[in-house]
Amino acid sequence: MPLHMPPVIEHRVELAGHVTRALEVDGEGPGIVLLHGWNHSADTWRPLLTELAARGRRAIAVDLPGFGEATPLAPGALLPQLDAFAAELVTAWANGNPVVIAGASLGGLIALRLAEHPGELKLAGVVPVAPDGLEVPSWFDPIEEDPIIRRLLSLPVPVPGELVRRAQRGAHRGIAFSDAQSAIVATFGRSGETRADVAALLESGRELAPELLNAPFDLVGIRCPVLLVWGAYDRGLPHSDARMAFGALPTTEVELIEGCGHQPQLEATGRLAELLLPFGR
């Protein structure tokens, strides 16, 4: 990293009863809050944080409860818990100033839910990146049904953490990225060190799926500017119906990134930064 580039600062925070890890860069505002997707962590935002820091924009990414190094979610509905956590994060970090909330997949859904009921939050805009909740998500079944994942969970002996991580990366690779051999798959979260971690993660997916199918947000209730970002070759959450839904809203712009899959923050970091920088100004 060049000496003149501001560092990504890693620290611990406590929000809504959860202790978690935050990655933060300093700069000017409106600040950008970055929310990751299911089975990811704040690490998936590191390249974008570095890019934003180089361009002098303030931003923060955190491990959402139940993922990465955050404390687990409580029993019961998951989305309301994530809503409360994200709202407290924005309130505490923004300190009364306008912010942009950008989220990928599950994080994009949470951003939209906050925009629907902003309360006291000052939202300069939301940038959902291939958000959940618009179509039936296809990211869970291929992971749960992956033969290597199933075999690891059934073995009667301890399995090295590296084997577990490799199996998870392999299950993700084919659905999340336009390039199935992309080395950036290795940046996926810190969850999944043991079989118990993987089993807990899959259980959270099973619990979350019905909530995603039950009208998790109301687009008509969103008043702040929305910039929908989607990878043209997204195999996890296709963009066709979503583009039509968002295109009907007067405050929404839709940006399709060519040559990109389900993770624009990793596959097209520079382009996503270019879209975020003027948003909310």
C-alpha angles and dihedrals in degrees: 000000000000114000092239094056115099112242127243104249117214119202143146125258136180118221133165091349094310129111113213147155124264131198112201141178127192127231143103127319168299081067120226121228112202121204120190131216135253113301091011134100140205087281091079087069097051096099091049092046089054090049093049092047091053088054094047099250122141115232144158135198126188139186104255116229111281094025138079111350096336123116116262126273117254123247115278135046111358104202096062089052091051090046092054092047094049093046092052090046091054093044094049097042099040094050091203096316125119116266139187116228115208120182137174122221105317089013090054090053091052090050091053092048090053090049090052092056105020096164108179093347117119103218117188087186146307128248111198111191109205091328125205120236101058100081136010103286116237098190098090108052097054090053096046092045096044106126094222092051091048092048093050092051092051099048113113094215132067115276122213114250092237091060090051091050092048091051092051093048090050092051091051097043099076097048105033105048137051088220107055091201096049114146090213090079084083090071092069116123136295095250119105106054093138139023088255089057091051093046091050091048093051090049090054088053091053091050093046098048097075090049090054091053095050101079094274093190142010113234091197090064094060114102105167122084114281127201111191113202123192137171111239091223098043107149094176099058113010115217103216103096092030092058091054092048094050094038090066091064117088094214095053132096122188122211121187115196112211120222091021134114132198096313111059090161087066104027099039104020096152093049093048090050090052090054094047100045098070094035114108094012 
